[in-house]
């Protein structure tokens, strides 16, 4: 519903609200963080990597790269032996992340690396998904 409204109004900001509740000395403390993210500087890509990319630590390599470049999304093995990466973050960070992922870890071999731009989603962290 919100994304339909965003598209109709051409909203360029994503509002993220996070609520944390703490119990301290018989008192509840509630913190609410509100962030406005300029979607014009954010980018989301879907990457399909083919080669020797399963069983060689590729997903963990990607997850570490995502952490160091402040990227959110996920990485997962595909049944056909490829790896799928869904990544979003600042455009410049995405660029450096992609450059690093193309290299892969020492035991891997990247034969094909296909990148597609897709609409921003708003992931809050980066995960290694299990199939």
Secondary structure, 3 states (H helix, E strand, C coil): CHHHHHHHHCCCEEEEEEEEEEEECCEEEEEEEEEEEEHHHEEEEEEEEEEECCCCCHHHHHHHHHHHCCCEEEEEECCCCCEEEEEEEEHHHHHHHHHHHHHCCCCCEEEEEEEEEECCCCCCCEEEECC
